[in-house]
Amino acid sequence: MPIIVNLDVVLAQRKMRLNTLAELVDITPQNLSVLKTGRAKAIRFDTLEKICAVLECQPGDILAFSSDVKEIKDAADAAGAPA
C-alpha cells in the first residue's frame, strides 16, 4: 500500500496512548490499531477529522504517500504488518 500511516509517530510526539486517543475520538482501540499498523483499507473523513482535532495536526502529519516499494515494505515491517 503506497499510503504510509504515521499515527504512531504523532502519538509519540504528543505523549498520548492509543487507548486515550480511541476514547477521545470515540472509536474502538481495535479499529484505531488497524489504522495505526497500516492495515486499514480506508478511513472516514469524519474519523480523520476527529483524530486531527484531538492531536492538533494536519492529515499530512498522519498520512503520507510513497511510490517507493522498499519504503513501503520497510514501513509495513516496522508496523508489524504484512506488505
PyMOL Python script that loads the backbone (N, CA, C, O; Angstrom):
from pymol import cmd

cmd.read_pdbstr("""\
ATOM      1  N   MET A   1       0.845  -1.170   0.000  1.00  0.00           N
ATOM      2  CA  MET A   1       0.000   0.000   0.000  1.00  0.00           C
ATOM      3  C   MET A   1       0.895   1.239   0.000  1.00  0.00           C
ATOM      4  O   MET A   1       1.760   1.370   0.866  1.00  0.00           O
ATOM      5  N   PRO A   2       0.704   2.137  -0.945  1.00  0.00           N
ATOM      6  CA  PRO A   2       1.558   3.325  -1.027  1.00  0.00           C
ATOM      7  C   PRO A   2       1.222   4.404   0.001  1.00  0.00           C
ATOM      8  O   PRO A   2       1.919   5.416   0.075  1.00  0.00           O
ATOM      9  N   ILE A   3       0.181   4.211   0.783  1.00  0.00           N
ATOM     10  CA  ILE A   3      -0.136   5.155   1.846  1.00  0.00           C
ATOM     11  C   ILE A   3       0.551   4.682   3.124  1.00  0.00           C
ATOM     12  O   ILE A   3       0.355   3.550   3.567  1.00  0.00           O
ATOM     13  N   ILE A   4       1.345   5.553   3.701  1.00  0.00           N
ATOM     14  CA  ILE A   4       2.061   5.241   4.937  1.00  0.00           C
ATOM     15  C   ILE A   4       1.371   5.978   6.081  1.00  0.00           C
ATOM     16  O   ILE A   4       1.126   7.181   5.996  1.00  0.00           O
ATOM     17  N   VAL A   5       1.064   5.254   7.140  1.00  0.00           N
ATOM     18  CA  VAL A   5       0.385   5.831   8.298  1.00  0.00           C
ATOM     19  C   VAL A   5       1.422   6.104   9.382  1.00  0.00           C
ATOM     20  O   VAL A   5       2.112   5.197   9.846  1.00  0.00           O
ATOM     21  N   ASN A   6       1.517   7.363   9.771  1.00  0.00           N
ATOM     22  CA  ASN A   6       2.484   7.789  10.789  1.00  0.00           C
ATOM     23  C   ASN A   6       1.806   8.118  12.115  1.00  0.00           C
ATOM     24  O   ASN A   6       2.299   8.946  12.881  1.00  0.00           O
ATOM     25  N   LEU A   7       0.689   7.477  12.381  1.00  0.00           N
ATOM     26  CA  LEU A   7      -0.058   7.766  13.605  1.00  0.00           C
ATOM     27  C   LEU A   7       0.769   7.483  14.851  1.00  0.00           C
ATOM     28  O   LEU A   7       0.697   8.230  15.827  1.00  0.00           O
ATOM     29  N   ASP A   8       1.548   6.418  14.826  1.00  0.00           N
ATOM     30  CA  ASP A   8       2.374   6.091  15.995  1.00  0.00           C
ATOM     31  C   ASP A   8       3.396   7.189  16.282  1.00  0.00           C
ATOM     32  O   ASP A   8       3.696   7.471  17.442  1.00  0.00           O
ATOM     33  N   VAL A   9       3.927   7.804  15.235  1.00  0.00           N
ATOM     34  CA  VAL A   9       4.901   8.890  15.401  1.00  0.00           C
ATOM     35  C   VAL A   9       4.234  10.100  16.052  1.00  0.00           C
ATOM     36  O   VAL A   9       4.769  10.687  16.992  1.00  0.00           O
ATOM     37  N   VAL A  10       3.056  10.464  15.538  1.00  0.00           N
ATOM     38  CA  VAL A  10       2.345  11.625  16.078  1.00  0.00           C
ATOM     39  C   VAL A  10       1.909  11.359  17.521  1.00  0.00           C
ATOM     40  O   VAL A  10       1.991  12.247  18.370  1.00  0.00           O
ATOM     41  N   LEU A  11       1.448  10.145  17.796  1.00  0.00           N
ATOM     42  CA  LEU A  11       1.081   9.795  19.172  1.00  0.00           C
ATOM     43  C   LEU A  11       2.283   9.920  20.108  1.00  0.00           C
ATOM     44  O   LEU A  11       2.155  10.444  21.215  1.00  0.00           O
ATOM     45  N   ALA A  12       3.433   9.447  19.675  1.00  0.00           N
ATOM     46  CA  ALA A  12       4.645   9.533  20.498  1.00  0.00           C
ATOM     47  C   ALA A  12       5.033  10.993  20.736  1.00  0.00           C
ATOM     48  O   ALA A  12       5.424  11.358  21.844  1.00  0.00           O
ATOM     49  N   GLN A  13       4.926  11.824  19.703  1.00  0.00           N
ATOM     50  CA  GLN A  13       5.255  13.242  19.849  1.00  0.00           C
ATOM     51  C   GLN A  13       4.334  13.927  20.854  1.00  0.00           C
ATOM     52  O   GLN A  13       4.750  14.829  21.581  1.00  0.00           O
ATOM     53  N   ARG A  14       3.072  13.483  20.884  1.00  0.00           N
ATOM     54  CA  ARG A  14       2.084  14.081  21.788  1.00  0.00           C
ATOM     55  C   ARG A  14       2.067  13.382  23.150  1.00  0.00           C
ATOM     56  O   ARG A  14       1.335  13.779  24.057  1.00  0.00           O
ATOM     57  N   LYS A  15       2.896  12.325  23.275  1.00  0.00           N
ATOM     58  CA  LYS A  15       2.925  11.526  24.512  1.00  0.00           C
ATOM     59  C   LYS A  15       1.519  11.045  24.877  1.00  0.00           C
ATOM     60  O   LYS A  15       1.078  11.155  26.021  1.00  0.00           O
ATOM     61  N   MET A  16       0.836  10.512  23.873  1.00  0.00           N
ATOM     62  CA  MET A  16      -0.525  10.029  24.057  1.00  0.00           C
ATOM     63  C   MET A  16      -0.587   8.548  23.719  1.00  0.00           C
ATOM     64  O   MET A  16       0.053   8.086  22.774  1.00  0.00           O
ATOM     65  N   ARG A  17      -1.355   7.822  24.493  1.00  0.00           N
ATOM     66  CA  ARG A  17      -1.534   6.393  24.251  1.00  0.00           C
ATOM     67  C   ARG A  17      -2.676   6.181  23.254  1.00  0.00           C
ATOM     68  O   ARG A  17      -3.580   7.008  23.133  1.00  0.00           O
ATOM     69  N   LEU A  18      -2.610   5.067  22.554  1.00  0.00           N
ATOM     70  CA  LEU A  18      -3.627   4.721  21.566  1.00  0.00           C
ATOM     71  C   LEU A  18      -5.014   4.644  22.211  1.00  0.00           C
ATOM     72  O   LEU A  18      -5.992   5.123  21.636  1.00  0.00           O
ATOM     73  N   ASN A  19      -5.102   4.048  23.391  1.00  0.00           N
ATOM     74  CA  ASN A  19      -6.396   3.915  24.067  1.00  0.00           C
ATOM     75  C   ASN A  19      -6.992   5.270  24.433  1.00  0.00           C
ATOM     76  O   ASN A  19      -8.208   5.451  24.374  1.00  0.00           O
ATOM     77  N   THR A  20      -6.148   6.212  24.807  1.00  0.00           N
ATOM     78  CA  THR A  20      -6.622   7.561  25.128  1.00  0.00           C
ATOM     79  C   THR A  20      -7.191   8.224  23.888  1.00  0.00           C
ATOM     80  O   THR A  20      -8.269   8.817  23.932  1.00  0.00           O
ATOM     81  N   LEU A  21      -6.467   8.125  22.782  1.00  0.00           N
ATOM     82  CA  LEU A  21      -6.956   8.694  21.525  1.00  0.00           C
ATOM     83  C   LEU A  21      -8.263   8.032  21.118  1.00  0.00           C
ATOM     84  O   LEU A  21      -9.190   8.709  20.675  1.00  0.00           O
ATOM     85  N   ALA A  22      -8.344   6.729  21.264  1.00  0.00           N
ATOM     86  CA  ALA A  22      -9.563   6.000  20.898  1.00  0.00           C
ATOM     87  C   ALA A  22     -10.764   6.531  21.678  1.00  0.00           C
ATOM     88  O   ALA A  22     -11.837   6.731  21.109  1.00  0.00           O
ATOM     89  N   GLU A  23     -10.585   6.758  22.973  1.00  0.00           N
ATOM     90  CA  GLU A  23     -11.676   7.302  23.791  1.00  0.00           C
ATOM     91  C   GLU A  23     -12.079   8.691  23.327  1.00  0.00           C
ATOM     92  O   GLU A  23     -13.267   8.984  23.192  1.00  0.00           O
ATOM     93  N   LEU A  24     -11.092   9.550  23.080  1.00  0.00           N
ATOM     94  CA  LEU A  24     -11.373  10.934  22.694  1.00  0.00           C
ATOM     95  C   LEU A  24     -12.014  11.038  21.314  1.00  0.00           C
ATOM     96  O   LEU A  24     -12.788  11.959  21.053  1.00  0.00           O
ATOM     97  N   VAL A  25     -11.692  10.098  20.435  1.00  0.00           N
ATOM     98  CA  VAL A  25     -12.209  10.120  19.066  1.00  0.00           C
ATOM     99  C   VAL A  25     -13.499   9.295  18.956  1.00  0.00           C
ATOM    100  O   VAL A  25     -14.206   9.365  17.951  1.00  0.00           O
ATOM    101  N   ASP A  26     -13.792   8.522  19.990  1.00  0.00           N
ATOM    102  CA  ASP A  26     -14.960   7.638  20.015  1.00  0.00           C
ATOM    103  C   ASP A  26     -14.884   6.578  18.913  1.00  0.00           C
ATOM    104  O   ASP A  26     -15.795   6.424  18.101  1.00  0.00           O
ATOM    105  N   ILE A  27     -13.771   5.863  18.919  1.00  0.00           N
ATOM    106  CA  ILE A  27     -13.540   4.747  18.005  1.00  0.00           C
ATOM    107  C   ILE A  27     -12.941   3.622  18.852  1.00  0.00           C
ATOM    108  O   ILE A  27     -12.266   3.890  19.846  1.00  0.00           O
ATOM    109  N   THR A  28     -13.176   2.393  18.474  1.00  0.00           N
ATOM    110  CA  THR A  28     -12.639   1.294  19.280  1.00  0.00           C
ATOM    111  C   THR A  28     -11.117   1.262  19.163  1.00  0.00           C
ATOM    112  O   THR A  28     -10.569   1.580  18.107  1.00  0.00           O
ATOM    113  N   PRO A  29     -10.439   0.883  20.231  1.00  0.00           N
ATOM    114  CA  PRO A  29      -8.978   0.761  20.161  1.00  0.00           C
ATOM    115  C   PRO A  29      -8.544  -0.227  19.078  1.00  0.00           C
ATOM    116  O   PRO A  29      -7.495  -0.046  18.458  1.00  0.00           O
ATOM    117  N   GLN A  30      -9.338  -1.260  18.848  1.00  0.00           N
ATOM    118  CA  GLN A  30      -9.002  -2.242  17.817  1.00  0.00           C
ATOM    119  C   GLN A  30      -9.010  -1.606  16.430  1.00  0.00           C
ATOM    120  O   GLN A  30      -8.098  -1.839  15.636  1.00  0.00           O
ATOM    121  N   ASN A  31     -10.032  -0.805  16.134  1.00  0.00           N
ATOM    122  CA  ASN A  31     -10.095  -0.149  14.825  1.00  0.00           C
ATOM    123  C   ASN A  31      -8.981   0.877  14.667  1.00  0.00           C
ATOM    124  O   ASN A  31      -8.414   1.018  13.584  1.00  0.00           O
ATOM    125  N   LEU A  32      -8.669   1.585  15.728  1.00  0.00           N
ATOM    126  CA  LEU A  32      -7.578   2.555  15.674  1.00  0.00           C
ATOM    127  C   LEU A  32      -6.242   1.843  15.491  1.00  0.00           C
ATOM    128  O   LEU A  32      -5.355   2.351  14.806  1.00  0.00           O
ATOM    129  N   SER A  33      -6.099   0.683  16.095  1.00  0.00           N
ATOM    130  CA  SER A  33      -4.881  -0.115  15.929  1.00  0.00           C
ATOM    131  C   SER A  33      -4.716  -0.577  14.489  1.00  0.00           C
ATOM    132  O   SER A  33      -3.602  -0.591  13.966  1.00  0.00           O
ATOM    133  N   VAL A  34      -5.813  -0.955  13.846  1.00  0.00           N
ATOM    134  CA  VAL A  34      -5.770  -1.353  12.434  1.00  0.00           C
ATOM    135  C   VAL A  34      -5.252  -0.189  11.593  1.00  0.00           C
ATOM    136  O   VAL A  34      -4.443  -0.387  10.687  1.00  0.00           O
ATOM    137  N   LEU A  35      -5.715   1.013  11.890  1.00  0.00           N
ATOM    138  CA  LEU A  35      -5.239   2.191  11.169  1.00  0.00           C
ATOM    139  C   LEU A  35      -3.764   2.437  11.464  1.00  0.00           C
ATOM    140  O   LEU A  35      -2.974   2.668  10.549  1.00  0.00           O
ATOM    141  N   LYS A  36      -3.397   2.386  12.732  1.00  0.00           N
ATOM    142  CA  LYS A  36      -2.019   2.687  13.146  1.00  0.00           C
ATOM    143  C   LYS A  36      -1.002   1.744  12.514  1.00  0.00           C
ATOM    144  O   LYS A  36       0.101   2.161  12.159  1.00  0.00           O
ATOM    145  N   THR A  37      -1.372   0.484  12.375  1.00  0.00           N
ATOM    146  CA  THR A  37      -0.435  -0.501  11.831  1.00  0.00           C
ATOM    147  C   THR A  37      -0.448  -0.561  10.310  1.00  0.00           C
ATOM    148  O   THR A  37       0.252  -1.381   9.715  1.00  0.00           O
ATOM    149  N   GLY A  38      -1.239   0.300   9.676  1.00  0.00           N
ATOM    150  CA  GLY A  38      -1.252   0.356   8.220  1.00  0.00           C
ATOM    151  C   GLY A  38      -2.078  -0.731   7.563  1.00  0.00           C
ATOM    152  O   GLY A  38      -1.953  -0.953   6.358  1.00  0.00           O
ATOM    153  N   ARG A  39      -2.921  -1.416   8.326  1.00  0.00           N
ATOM    154  CA  ARG A  39      -3.740  -2.490   7.767  1.00  0.00           C
ATOM    155  C   ARG A  39      -5.108  -2.012   7.305  1.00  0.00           C
ATOM    156  O   ARG A  39      -5.861  -2.785   6.713  1.00  0.00           O
ATOM    157  N   ALA A  40      -5.443  -0.755   7.564  1.00  0.00           N
ATOM    158  CA  ALA A  40      -6.752  -0.226   7.169  1.00  0.00           C
ATOM    159  C   ALA A  40      -6.809  -0.044   5.658  1.00  0.00           C
ATOM    160  O   ALA A  40      -5.829   0.363   5.033  1.00  0.00           O
ATOM    161  N   LYS A  41      -7.948  -0.345   5.090  1.00  0.00           N
ATOM    162  CA  LYS A  41      -8.165  -0.159   3.654  1.00  0.00           C
ATOM    163  C   LYS A  41      -8.764   1.210   3.360  1.00  0.00           C
ATOM    164  O   LYS A  41      -8.695   1.689   2.228  1.00  0.00           O
ATOM    165  N   ALA A  42      -9.350   1.842   4.374  1.00  0.00           N
ATOM    166  CA  ALA A  42      -9.999   3.143   4.189  1.00  0.00           C
ATOM    167  C   ALA A  42     -10.121   3.827   5.548  1.00  0.00           C
ATOM    168  O   ALA A  42      -9.983   3.194   6.595  1.00  0.00           O
ATOM    169  N   ILE A  43     -10.380   5.121   5.508  1.00  0.00           N
ATOM    170  CA  ILE A  43     -10.677   5.875   6.727  1.00  0.00           C
ATOM    171  C   ILE A  43     -11.748   6.893   6.373  1.00  0.00           C
ATOM    172  O   ILE A  43     -11.683   7.546   5.331  1.00  0.00           O
ATOM    173  N   ARG A  44     -12.724   7.019   7.244  1.00  0.00           N
ATOM    174  CA  ARG A  44     -13.785   8.002   7.023  1.00  0.00           C
ATOM    175  C   ARG A  44     -13.223   9.397   7.294  1.00  0.00           C
ATOM    176  O   ARG A  44     -12.412   9.590   8.200  1.00  0.00           O
ATOM    177  N   PHE A  45     -13.666  10.355   6.501  1.00  0.00           N
ATOM    178  CA  PHE A  45     -13.190  11.721   6.690  1.00  0.00           C
ATOM    179  C   PHE A  45     -13.549  12.250   8.076  1.00  0.00           C
ATOM    180  O   PHE A  45     -12.759  12.981   8.674  1.00  0.00           O
ATOM    181  N   ASP A  46     -14.719  11.897   8.596  1.00  0.00           N
ATOM    182  CA  ASP A  46     -15.072  12.404   9.922  1.00  0.00           C
ATOM    183  C   ASP A  46     -14.167  11.814  11.003  1.00  0.00           C
ATOM    184  O   ASP A  46     -13.865  12.486  11.989  1.00  0.00           O
ATOM    185  N   THR A  47     -13.733  10.567  10.826  1.00  0.00           N
ATOM    186  CA  THR A  47     -12.788   9.963  11.772  1.00  0.00           C
ATOM    187  C   THR A  47     -11.435  10.654  11.675  1.00  0.00           C
ATOM    188  O   THR A  47     -10.824  10.970  12.696  1.00  0.00           O
ATOM    189  N   LEU A  48     -10.966  10.890  10.460  1.00  0.00           N
ATOM    190  CA  LEU A  48      -9.695  11.589  10.255  1.00  0.00           C
ATOM    191  C   LEU A  48      -9.761  12.994  10.847  1.00  0.00           C
ATOM    192  O   LEU A  48      -8.802  13.466  11.459  1.00  0.00           O
ATOM    193  N   GLU A  49     -10.898  13.653  10.660  1.00  0.00           N
ATOM    194  CA  GLU A  49     -11.082  14.999  11.207  1.00  0.00           C
ATOM    195  C   GLU A  49     -10.995  14.989  12.736  1.00  0.00           C
ATOM    196  O   GLU A  49     -10.351  15.859  13.323  1.00  0.00           O
ATOM    197  N   LYS A  50     -11.633  14.018  13.379  1.00  0.00           N
ATOM    198  CA  LYS A  50     -11.590  13.919  14.841  1.00  0.00           C
ATOM    199  C   LYS A  50     -10.172  13.640  15.336  1.00  0.00           C
ATOM    200  O   LYS A  50      -9.723  14.233  16.317  1.00  0.00           O
ATOM    201  N   ILE A  51      -9.472  12.734  14.653  1.00  0.00           N
ATOM    202  CA  ILE A  51      -8.095  12.411  15.041  1.00  0.00           C
ATOM    203  C   ILE A  51      -7.220  13.660  14.949  1.00  0.00           C
ATOM    204  O   ILE A  51      -6.444  13.955  15.858  1.00  0.00           O
ATOM    205  N   CYS A  52      -7.355  14.385  13.845  1.00  0.00           N
ATOM    206  CA  CYS A  52      -6.555  15.602  13.656  1.00  0.00           C
ATOM    207  C   CYS A  52      -6.901  16.668  14.700  1.00  0.00           C
ATOM    208  O   CYS A  52      -6.016  17.373  15.185  1.00  0.00           O
ATOM    209  N   ALA A  53      -8.174  16.784  15.040  1.00  0.00           N
ATOM    210  CA  ALA A  53      -8.585  17.774  16.042  1.00  0.00           C
ATOM    211  C   ALA A  53      -7.988  17.440  17.407  1.00  0.00           C
ATOM    212  O   ALA A  53      -7.464  18.320  18.090  1.00  0.00           O
ATOM    213  N   VAL A  54      -8.066  16.173  17.801  1.00  0.00           N
ATOM    214  CA  VAL A  54      -7.541  15.759  19.107  1.00  0.00           C
ATOM    215  C   VAL A  54      -6.023  15.898  19.156  1.00  0.00           C
ATOM    216  O   VAL A  54      -5.470  16.360  20.154  1.00  0.00           O
ATOM    217  N   LEU A  55      -5.347  15.497  18.075  1.00  0.00           N
ATOM    218  CA  LEU A  55      -3.881  15.535  18.053  1.00  0.00           C
ATOM    219  C   LEU A  55      -3.332  16.899  17.625  1.00  0.00           C
ATOM    220  O   LEU A  55      -2.120  17.115  17.620  1.00  0.00           O
ATOM    221  N   GLU A  56      -4.237  17.815  17.266  1.00  0.00           N
ATOM    222  CA  GLU A  56      -3.850  19.150  16.797  1.00  0.00           C
ATOM    223  C   GLU A  56      -2.819  19.048  15.683  1.00  0.00           C
ATOM    224  O   GLU A  56      -1.721  19.597  15.775  1.00  0.00           O
ATOM    225  N   CYS A  57      -3.200  18.332  14.627  1.00  0.00           N
ATOM    226  CA  CYS A  57      -2.296  18.132  13.499  1.00  0.00           C
ATOM    227  C   CYS A  57      -3.077  18.188  12.194  1.00  0.00           C
ATOM    228  O   CYS A  57      -4.299  18.338  12.194  1.00  0.00           O
ATOM    229  N   GLN A  58      -2.375  18.068  11.104  1.00  0.00           N
ATOM    230  CA  GLN A  58      -2.965  18.036   9.775  1.00  0.00           C
ATOM    231  C   GLN A  58      -2.997  16.592   9.277  1.00  0.00           C
ATOM    232  O   GLN A  58      -2.208  15.770   9.744  1.00  0.00           O
ATOM    233  N   PRO A  59      -3.893  16.263   8.337  1.00  0.00           N
ATOM    234  CA  PRO A  59      -3.915  14.905   7.788  1.00  0.00           C
ATOM    235  C   PRO A  59      -2.556  14.464   7.246  1.00  0.00           C
ATOM    236  O   PRO A  59      -2.203  13.289   7.340  1.00  0.00           O
ATOM    237  N   GLY A  60      -1.803  15.389   6.686  1.00  0.00           N
ATOM    238  CA  GLY A  60      -0.482  15.071   6.154  1.00  0.00           C
ATOM    239  C   GLY A  60       0.536  14.703   7.220  1.00  0.00           C
ATOM    240  O   GLY A  60       1.576  14.119   6.914  1.00  0.00           O
ATOM    241  N   ASP A  61       0.242  15.043   8.470  1.00  0.00           N
ATOM    242  CA  ASP A  61       1.118  14.628   9.566  1.00  0.00           C
ATOM    243  C   ASP A  61       0.918  13.147   9.885  1.00  0.00           C
ATOM    244  O   ASP A  61       1.821  12.486  10.398  1.00  0.00           O
ATOM    245  N   ILE A  62      -0.267  12.640   9.578  1.00  0.00           N
ATOM    246  CA  ILE A  62      -0.628  11.258   9.890  1.00  0.00           C
ATOM    247  C   ILE A  62      -0.450  10.343   8.688  1.00  0.00           C
ATOM    248  O   ILE A  62      -0.025   9.196   8.828  1.00  0.00           O
ATOM    249  N   LEU A  63      -0.777  10.853   7.506  1.00  0.00           N
ATOM    250  CA  LEU A  63      -0.747  10.047   6.288  1.00  0.00           C
ATOM    251  C   LEU A  63       0.277  10.591   5.310  1.00  0.00           C
ATOM    252  O   LEU A  63       0.430  11.803   5.165  1.00  0.00           O
ATOM    253  N   ALA A  64       0.971   9.694   4.644  1.00  0.00           N
ATOM    254  CA  ALA A  64       1.942  10.079   3.617  1.00  0.00           C
ATOM    255  C   ALA A  64       1.814   9.114   2.447  1.00  0.00           C
ATOM    256  O   ALA A  64       1.386   7.972   2.618  1.00  0.00           O
ATOM    257  N   PHE A  65       2.181   9.571   1.273  1.00  0.00           N
ATOM    258  CA  PHE A  65       2.156   8.740   0.073  1.00  0.00           C
ATOM    259  C   PHE A  65       3.578   8.441  -0.362  1.00  0.00           C
ATOM    260  O   PHE A  65       4.440   9.319  -0.356  1.00  0.00           O
ATOM    261  N   SER A  66       3.812   7.195  -0.739  1.00  0.00           N
ATOM    262  CA  SER A  66       5.121   6.816  -1.256  1.00  0.00           C
ATOM    263  C   SER A  66       4.949   5.822  -2.386  1.00  0.00           C
ATOM    264  O   SER A  66       4.185   4.863  -2.275  1.00  0.00           O
ATOM    265  N   SER A  67       5.657   6.056  -3.464  1.00  0.00           N
ATOM    266  CA  SER A  67       5.640   5.091  -4.563  1.00  0.00           C
ATOM    267  C   SER A  67       6.880   4.206  -4.520  1.00  0.00           C
ATOM    268  O   SER A  67       7.070   3.354  -5.388  1.00  0.00           O
ATOM    269  N   ASP A  68       7.724   4.409  -3.508  1.00  0.00           N
ATOM    270  CA  ASP A  68       8.943   3.618  -3.339  1.00  0.00           C
ATOM    271  C   ASP A  68       8.587   2.291  -2.675  1.00  0.00           C
ATOM    272  O   ASP A  68       8.217   2.270  -1.501  1.00  0.00           O
ATOM    273  N   VAL A  69       8.693   1.200  -3.400  1.00  0.00           N
ATOM    274  CA  VAL A  69       8.307  -0.119  -2.904  1.00  0.00           C
ATOM    275  C   VAL A  69       9.111  -0.498  -1.667  1.00  0.00           C
ATOM    276  O   VAL A  69       8.546  -1.063  -0.730  1.00  0.00           O
ATOM    277  N   LYS A  70      10.405  -0.209  -1.632  1.00  0.00           N
ATOM    278  CA  LYS A  70      11.231  -0.549  -0.470  1.00  0.00           C
ATOM    279  C   LYS A  70      10.763   0.219   0.762  1.00  0.00           C
ATOM    280  O   LYS A  70      10.683  -0.347   1.852  1.00  0.00           O
ATOM    281  N   GLU A  71      10.455   1.497   0.597  1.00  0.00           N
ATOM    282  CA  GLU A  71       9.986   2.308   1.721  1.00  0.00           C
ATOM    283  C   GLU A  71       8.656   1.766   2.253  1.00  0.00           C
ATOM    284  O   GLU A  71       8.432   1.742   3.464  1.00  0.00           O
ATOM    285  N   ILE A  72       7.794   1.340   1.365  1.00  0.00           N
ATOM    286  CA  ILE A  72       6.508   0.775   1.764  1.00  0.00           C
ATOM    287  C   ILE A  72       6.729  -0.507   2.556  1.00  0.00           C
ATOM    288  O   ILE A  72       6.112  -0.705   3.603  1.00  0.00           O
ATOM    289  N   LYS A  73       7.609  -1.380   2.062  1.00  0.00           N
ATOM    290  CA  LYS A  73       7.891  -2.643   2.753  1.00  0.00           C
ATOM    291  C   LYS A  73       8.519  -2.372   4.119  1.00  0.00           C
ATOM    292  O   LYS A  73       8.160  -3.021   5.101  1.00  0.00           O
ATOM    293  N   ASP A  74       9.452  -1.423   4.193  1.00  0.00           N
ATOM    294  CA  ASP A  74      10.087  -1.085   5.467  1.00  0.00           C
ATOM    295  C   ASP A  74       9.056  -0.564   6.471  1.00  0.00           C
ATOM    296  O   ASP A  74       9.103  -0.911   7.651  1.00  0.00           O
ATOM    297  N   ALA A  75       8.125   0.269   5.998  1.00  0.00           N
ATOM    298  CA  ALA A  75       7.088   0.805   6.877  1.00  0.00           C
ATOM    299  C   ALA A  75       6.177  -0.314   7.373  1.00  0.00           C
ATOM    300  O   ALA A  75       5.791  -0.330   8.541  1.00  0.00           O
ATOM    301  N   ALA A  76       5.838  -1.240   6.497  1.00  0.00           N
ATOM    302  CA  ALA A  76       4.990  -2.374   6.889  1.00  0.00           C
ATOM    303  C   ALA A  76       5.717  -3.267   7.887  1.00  0.00           C
ATOM    304  O   ALA A  76       5.117  -3.730   8.857  1.00  0.00           O
ATOM    305  N   ASP A  77       7.000  -3.512   7.656  1.00  0.00           N
ATOM    306  CA  ASP A  77       7.789  -4.335   8.580  1.00  0.00           C
ATOM    307  C   ASP A  77       7.875  -3.669   9.955  1.00  0.00           C
ATOM    308  O   ASP A  77       7.758  -4.335  10.984  1.00  0.00           O
ATOM    309  N   ALA A  78       8.080  -2.359   9.960  1.00  0.00           N
ATOM    310  CA  ALA A  78       8.189  -1.628  11.222  1.00  0.00           C
ATOM    311  C   ALA A  78       6.872  -1.661  11.989  1.00  0.00           C
ATOM    312  O   ALA A  78       6.860  -1.675  13.220  1.00  0.00           O
ATOM    313  N   ALA A  79       5.764  -1.674  11.250  1.00  0.00           N
ATOM    314  CA  ALA A  79       4.450  -1.701  11.890  1.00  0.00           C
ATOM    315  C   ALA A  79       4.016  -3.109  12.253  1.00  0.00           C
ATOM    316  O   ALA A  79       3.021  -3.299  12.953  1.00  0.00           O
ATOM    317  N   GLY A  80       4.764  -4.096  11.777  1.00  0.00           N
ATOM    318  CA  GLY A  80       4.409  -5.480  12.069  1.00  0.00           C
ATOM    319  C   GLY A  80       3.309  -6.012  11.179  1.00  0.00           C
ATOM    320  O   GLY A  80       2.687  -7.027  11.489  1.00  0.00           O
ATOM    321  N   ALA A  81       3.064  -5.323  10.062  1.00  0.00           N
ATOM    322  CA  ALA A  81       2.007  -5.747   9.145  1.00  0.00           C
ATOM    323  C   ALA A  81       2.617  -6.353   7.894  1.00  0.00           C
ATOM    324  O   ALA A  81       3.729  -5.994   7.505  1.00  0.00           O
ATOM    325  N   PRO A  82       1.896  -7.269   7.261  1.00  0.00           N
ATOM    326  CA  PRO A  82       2.406  -7.820   6.005  1.00  0.00           C
ATOM    327  C   PRO A  82       2.386  -6.769   4.910  1.00  0.00           C
ATOM    328  O   PRO A  82       1.457  -5.963   4.849  1.00  0.00           O
ATOM    329  N   ALA A  83       3.397  -6.761   4.040  1.00  0.00           N
ATOM    330  CA  ALA A  83       3.477  -5.758   2.970  1.00  0.00           C
ATOM    331  C   ALA A  83       2.566  -6.121   1.829  1.00  0.00           C
ATOM    332  O   ALA A  83       2.500  -5.394   0.838  1.00  0.00           O
TER     333      ALA A  83
END
""", "prot")
cmd.dss("prot")
cmd.show_as("cartoon", "prot")
cmd.util.cbc("prot")
cmd.orient("prot")
